[in-house]
Amino acid sequence: MKKLLLSTAFLAAALPALAQEYTPDPNAKPGGMITVTYKDDVATLDPAIGYDWQNWSMIKSLFDGLMDYVPGTTELRPGLASAYEINENGTVFTFTLREGVTFHNGRVMTAEDVKYSLDRVTNPETQSPGAGFFASIAGYDEMASGTATSLSGVEVIDPQTVKITLSRPDATFLHVMALNFASVVPKEAVEEYGTDFGKHPVGTGAFKLGEWSIGQRLVFEKNADYWRDGVPYLDGVTFEVGQEPIVALLRLQQGEVDVPGDGIPPAKFQEVMGDPEQAARVVEGGQLHTGYITLNVAMEPLDKLPVREAINMAINKERITQIINGRAVPATQPLPPSMPGYTEGYEGYAFGVEAAKAKLEEAGLSDGFSTELYVMNTDPNPRIAQAIQQDLKAIGVDVDIRSLAQANVIEAGGAGQAPMIWSGGMAWIADFPDPSNFYGPILGCAGAGEGGWNWSKFCDESIDDMATKADSMTDPSDPERLKMWSDVYMKVMEEAPWVPVFNEQRYTMKSARMGGDDALYVDPVSIPVNYDYVYVTE
């Protein structure tokens, strides 16, 4: 084994050099509170469960994992581990933990906590939508099948050392260790609160939960004992829920709100961009994003391939992009164009009403059928759902729109109760910049279980095998590996469990008093905002 210090080196197999520790902003002014608004309440702050746009950055500020990212980037950096050893074939990682890191309850974190946390997230009883990310760890299959209660591949060597053995090389493993799902949690707190741990989170993060008034607000307080020196800058963050996005924008204009968590309301986008004073506070960022419609292959008549093909052909993607003021390009496949492994030149299913009708006739449904489309109830998603409804009406498919809070849509999707879901507001943004991330959780068999994010419930073991072979290569940028991922997504499109609709650019706003690099407000990892590193200037 070759010892590698996390702050200076990375997996020798060919991954890019690990970034240096982040240098604190010399202009940062410590102190102050900020106000962030959301339309809906937060579903959970449990890192093993939470997996939506709203709670992701909150959880990241409450918890830490062995690995982390340089703020505002997708560059890996040290987390709760200070160093690691890796064997020559890339299947054994031995992590050395930082000394003296404490949980919010005051207890010192140890290697036992790391093992407990990984066992918990992969235990089917937890119903974690991220369990499949850990499939390369030895013993995962036994955990998934319920024949084991502990990962055989995770071993505590001593209080400061944990060894993780993989069943195969995994090009994404260190990225997985930086996901919220890999956050370290204290067993005693989980056992004390049980299924309510998500309402009483205890982590090692830069902030701790001070108050949660259901349906009104959450208040995060600065963790004075945080192990990273100099951060967070803020004394705290107040998240006000139940705020309509248009009201939140008005309050931001009046200086009462610092970040509108739901972004700029589409109906107000042109107005905001046309006002120089407001436009100066708009932050734009690229993102590895795809918005899509899931088609539940376990429900009739969506279990028929020609029906799914017909729906793909019936959707006018160009028209839908105009609903969001052209802030997107039509999608042809699950991967966004800037993601490695994207299949250049693939045109997808061409829009055509008559061709779609012919597919329904092929399926024996020339008279059409009725179904339901679930959608998050924040604008513009209900309007997009109405456009989808109109497109499908044109081929004889009657769609009943179920417009619900984000958490309710996610719950219905995970339970397999939704025939179709428009993913807007919950659409997939990569957890890390690798093509594998668009497969396992949302298209692979591991994500199709109860509570998973594979809402189409699509599971093709032959495609899963292709994906596993691609990720068993140690060099993530190997052209052969990227070609394998391209083949995976082309096979997926042949089965049509989705309608890829568009790839969206990201826009948000901040108040005049907010400081910090713009990248922190469109952070590709701490979506939507990296609260640990922003600050106020007054």
ChimeraX attribute file (.defattr): number of C-alpha atoms within 10 A of each C-alpha:
attribute: neighborCount
match mode: 1-to-1
recipient: residues
	/A:1	13
	/A:2	10
	/A:3	12
	/A:4	17
	/A:5	16
	/A:6	25
	/A:7	17
	/A:8	14
	/A:9	17
	/A:10	20
	/A:11	21
	/A:12	15
	/A:13	14
	/A:14	13
	/A:15	15
	/A:16	15
	/A:17	16
	/A:18	19
	/A:19	18
	/A:20	15
	/A:21	14
	/A:22	11
	/A:23	8
	/A:24	13
	/A:25	16
	/A:26	6
	/A:27	10
	/A:28	18
	/A:29	16
	/A:30	15
	/A:31	16
	/A:32	14
	/A:33	17
	/A:34	22
	/A:35	19
	/A:36	23
	/A:37	27
	/A:38	23
	/A:39	23
	/A:40	21
	/A:41	23
	/A:42	23
	/A:43	21
	/A:44	23
	/A:45	25
	/A:46	28
	/A:47	30
	/A:48	27
	/A:49	21
	/A:50	23
	/A:51	25
	/A:52	20
	/A:53	19
	/A:54	24
	/A:55	20
	/A:56	22
	/A:57	22
	/A:58	28
	/A:59	27
	/A:60	28
	/A:61	25
	/A:62	28
	/A:63	26
	/A:64	25
	/A:65	25
	/A:66	25
	/A:67	21
	/A:68	24
	/A:69	23
	/A:70	18
	/A:71	23
	/A:72	20
	/A:73	15
	/A:74	18
	/A:75	18
	/A:76	24
	/A:77	26
	/A:78	24
	/A:79	21
	/A:80	24
	/A:81	22
	/A:82	18
	/A:83	21
	/A:84	22
	/A:85	19
	/A:86	21
	/A:87	13
	/A:88	12
	/A:89	11
	/A:90	22
	/A:91	20
	/A:92	22
	/A:93	19
	/A:94	22
	/A:95	24
	/A:96	23
	/A:97	22
	/A:98	18
	/A:99	15
	/A:100	12
	/A:101	19
	/A:102	17
	/A:103	22
	/A:104	23
	/A:105	12
	/A:106	11
	/A:107	12
	/A:108	14
	/A:109	23
	/A:110	22
	/A:111	22
	/A:112	20
	/A:113	20
	/A:114	26
	/A:115	21
	/A:116	17
	/A:117	23
	/A:118	23
	/A:119	22
	/A:120	25
	/A:121	24
	/A:122	29
	/A:123	22
	/A:124	19
	/A:125	12
	/A:126	15
	/A:127	18
	/A:128	25
	/A:129	27
	/A:130	28
	/A:131	28
	/A:132	23
	/A:133	24
	/A:134	21
	/A:135	22
	/A:136	22
	/A:137	23
	/A:138	19
	/A:139	23
	/A:140	25
	/A:141	17
	/A:142	16
	/A:143	21
	/A:144	19
	/A:145	11
	/A:146	13
	/A:147	10
	/A:148	15
	/A:149	18
	/A:150	20
	/A:151	24
	/A:152	17
	/A:153	17
	/A:154	25
	/A:155	18
	/A:156	18
	/A:157	14
	/A:158	12
	/A:159	14
	/A:160	17
	/A:161	20
	/A:162	23
	/A:163	21
	/A:164	20
	/A:165	22
	/A:166	22
	/A:167	16
	/A:168	20
	/A:169	21
	/A:170	24
	/A:171	24
	/A:172	23
	/A:173	21
	/A:174	17
	/A:175	21
	/A:176	22
	/A:177	20
	/A:178	25
	/A:179	24
	/A:180	28
	/A:181	30
	/A:182	26
	/A:183	28
	/A:184	29
	/A:185	27
	/A:186	23
	/A:187	15
	/A:188	11
	/A:189	15
	/A:190	19
	/A:191	11
	/A:192	11
	/A:193	13
	/A:194	11
	/A:195	12
	/A:196	14
	/A:197	17
	/A:198	20
	/A:199	17
	/A:200	21
	/A:201	22
	/A:202	26
	/A:203	28
	/A:204	29
	/A:205	27
	/A:206	28
	/A:207	31
	/A:208	27
	/A:209	23
	/A:210	14
	/A:211	14
	/A:212	16
	/A:213	11
	/A:214	12
	/A:215	13
	/A:216	14
	/A:217	19
	/A:218	20
	/A:219	18
	/A:220	22
	/A:221	20
	/A:222	24
	/A:223	21
	/A:224	13
	/A:225	16
	/A:226	19
	/A:227	18
	/A:228	12
	/A:229	8
	/A:230	13
	/A:231	23
	/A:232	25
	/A:233	22
	/A:234	24
	/A:235	18
	/A:236	24
	/A:237	21
	/A:238	19
	/A:239	24
	/A:240	23
	/A:241	20
	/A:242	15
	/A:243	19
	/A:244	17
	/A:245	22
	/A:246	19
	/A:247	14
	/A:248	27
	/A:249	26
	/A:250	13
	/A:251	16
	/A:252	22
	/A:253	16
	/A:254	10
	/A:255	12
	/A:256	15
	/A:257	22
	/A:258	23
	/A:259	25
	/A:260	29
	/A:261	26
	/A:262	25
	/A:263	21
	/A:264	22
	/A:265	21
	/A:266	18
	/A:267	14
	/A:268	13
	/A:269	15
	/A:270	13
	/A:271	11
	/A:272	20
	/A:273	14
	/A:274	11
	/A:275	10
	/A:276	10
	/A:277	12
	/A:278	17
	/A:279	15
	/A:280	13
	/A:281	17
	/A:282	19
	/A:283	16
	/A:284	15
	/A:285	14
	/A:286	14
	/A:287	20
	/A:288	22
	/A:289	24
	/A:290	29
	/A:291	25
	/A:292	22
	/A:293	26
	/A:294	28
	/A:295	28
	/A:296	25
	/A:297	24
	/A:298	16
	/A:299	16
	/A:300	12
	/A:301	19
	/A:302	20
	/A:303	15
	/A:304	16
	/A:305	18
	/A:306	23
	/A:307	26
	/A:308	26
	/A:309	23
	/A:310	27
	/A:311	27
	/A:312	28
	/A:313	25
	/A:314	27
	/A:315	27
	/A:316	20
	/A:317	23
	/A:318	16
	/A:319	14
	/A:320	22
	/A:321	19
	/A:322	13
	/A:323	17
	/A:324	19
	/A:325	12
	/A:326	14
	/A:327	15
	/A:328	21
	/A:329	19
	/A:330	20
	/A:331	23
	/A:332	24
	/A:333	27
	/A:334	28
	/A:335	29
	/A:336	28
	/A:337	18
	/A:338	13
	/A:339	16
	/A:340	20
	/A:341	24
	/A:342	21
	/A:343	21
	/A:344	8
	/A:345	7
	/A:346	10
	/A:347	10
	/A:348	16
	/A:349	21
	/A:350	15
	/A:351	17
	/A:352	15
	/A:353	19
	/A:354	14
	/A:355	16
	/A:356	27
	/A:357	26
	/A:358	17
	/A:359	22
	/A:360	26
	/A:361	16
	/A:362	14
	/A:363	17
	/A:364	12
	/A:365	17
	/A:366	15
	/A:367	11
	/A:368	18
	/A:369	15
	/A:370	11
	/A:371	15
	/A:372	16
	/A:373	21
	/A:374	28
	/A:375	29
	/A:376	25
	/A:377	20
	/A:378	21
	/A:379	19
	/A:380	16
	/A:381	20
	/A:382	20
	/A:383	16
	/A:384	20
	/A:385	27
	/A:386	16
	/A:387	18
	/A:388	23
	/A:389	19
	/A:390	18
	/A:391	21
	/A:392	24
	/A:393	16
	/A:394	16
	/A:395	25
	/A:396	18
	/A:397	22
	/A:398	17
	/A:399	21
	/A:400	14
	/A:401	18
	/A:402	18
	/A:403	17
	/A:404	15
	/A:405	16
	/A:406	25
	/A:407	20
	/A:408	15
	/A:409	23
	/A:410	26
	/A:411	18
	/A:412	16
	/A:413	26
	/A:414	23
	/A:415	17
	/A:416	24
	/A:417	16
	/A:418	24
	/A:419	22
	/A:420	26
	/A:421	26
	/A:422	25
	/A:423	24
	/A:424	24
	/A:425	19
	/A:426	20
	/A:427	18
	/A:428	24
	/A:429	23
	/A:430	20
	/A:431	19
	/A:432	22
	/A:433	20
	/A:434	21
	/A:435	27
	/A:436	25
	/A:437	19
	/A:438	24
	/A:439	22
	/A:440	23
	/A:441	21
	/A:442	24
	/A:443	27
	/A:444	26
	/A:445	20
	/A:446	25
	/A:447	27
	/A:448	25
	/A:449	22
	/A:450	20
	/A:451	22
	/A:452	27
	/A:453	27
	/A:454	27
	/A:455	34
	/A:456	29
	/A:457	28
	/A:458	26
	/A:459	20
	/A:460	14
	/A:461	11
	/A:462	11
	/A:463	19
	/A:464	18
	/A:465	13
	/A:466	16
	/A:467	22
	/A:468	19
	/A:469	16
	/A:470	24
	/A:471	25
	/A:472	20
	/A:473	19
	/A:474	23
	/A:475	21
	/A:476	23
	/A:477	16
	/A:478	13
	/A:479	12
	/A:480	14
	/A:481	23
	/A:482	21
	/A:483	15
	/A:484	18
	/A:485	27
	/A:486	20
	/A:487	18
	/A:488	22
	/A:489	23
	/A:490	18
	/A:491	15
	/A:492	21
	/A:493	20
	/A:494	12
	/A:495	17
	/A:496	26
	/A:497	26
	/A:498	28
	/A:499	27
	/A:500	26
	/A:501	27
	/A:502	25
	/A:503	28
	/A:504	23
	/A:505	16
	/A:506	18
	/A:507	17
	/A:508	20
	/A:509	26
	/A:510	24
	/A:511	22
	/A:512	17
	/A:513	12
	/A:514	18
	/A:515	20
	/A:516	17
	/A:517	15
	/A:518	19
	/A:519	17
	/A:520	23
	/A:521	27
	/A:522	24
	/A:523	23
	/A:524	25
	/A:525	28
	/A:526	27
	/A:527	23
	/A:528	24
	/A:529	26
	/A:530	22
	/A:531	26
	/A:532	23
	/A:533	22
	/A:534	25
	/A:535	26
	/A:536	20
	/A:537	15
	/A:538	10
